[in-house]
Amino acid sequence: MRAAVLHFAFSHLDVESAWSDAWKDSHASLAVSRKLGYVDAGTELHYPRGELVEHQVMRLDREHFLPPVPVAVEGLSAALPWFGHQAD
């Protein structure tokens, strides 16, 4: 699902970069991000339930994204106004 959203954003909405983050000990989530091409972009400190937890922030630039699966977009013209773009 994330690959499809990234493909849509980069290919059809002219998005330059995407950001993601996860708890530092959420290895599975961070692995998915890295597999899609995200790179580490720093950390943030959060305090859920009053406890200090470090968050890993990640960034993916359009030129580094290679869709791991084929993605087809249908009905794009009808959806573009919802994203602030004009239909072709």
Secondary structure, 3 states (H helix, E strand, C coil): CHHHHHHHHHHHCCCCEEEEEEECCCHHHHHHHHHCCCEEEEEEEECHHHCCEEEEEEEEEHHHCCCCCCCCCCCHHHHHHHHCCCCC
